[in-house]
C-alpha cells in the first residue's frame, strides 16, 4: 500500500472531508480542510485520492496508520488447506459412497482439498480407463458442495485418483 499524502503534501484543491468522529464535513477547499484539522490538533489524511473529489479524513496519522496495518494483517489469515483423502474401491456400495461423499463435502466446506482415490488391487489396474473414470464420477455426483476439479482423474500408483476443491 503506498503511503497516503498528509497535510501539505495533498495536491487536490477540493476535498470531501470526514471529521475525527466519522461525521461528514462536506466538500472543503484544501486550506479550509487544513484549518479544520489544526483546530482538532490532528492531521489531514488523504484516504481516497482517486475519488472525485478526493476523500480526506481528519485523524491522528500514527493511530490511523496503525489501524490500517491491523486491518491488512487481519485480511491475510494463513490458509492451511490440507489435502484429505477418500478411498473407494470398485465394489464399494451406494450407501458407503454416500457416507464418503458426505465426509468429502464437510472437508470441502472447511476449505480443504479432497483427493478421491479409486483403489485398484491386482489385475483391476489394467481395466478400461473410461470405466474407471465412471466409477470416480459415481462418487463425485454424491458430493453436495459445489466443487471444481483441481486435478482431473488420472492413473496413480494405487489405481486412479482426482483432486477436487471448493468452487
PyMOL commands that set and color helices and strands:
alter all, ss='L'
color gray80, all
select helices_A, chain A and resi 7-9+30-39+61-75+94-109+122-126+129-140
alter helices_A, ss='H'
color red, helices_A
select strands_A, chain A and resi 14-18+24-29+43-48+54-59+83-89+113-119+147-156+159-166
alter strands_A, ss='S'
color yellow, strands_A
deselect
rebuild
show_as cartoon
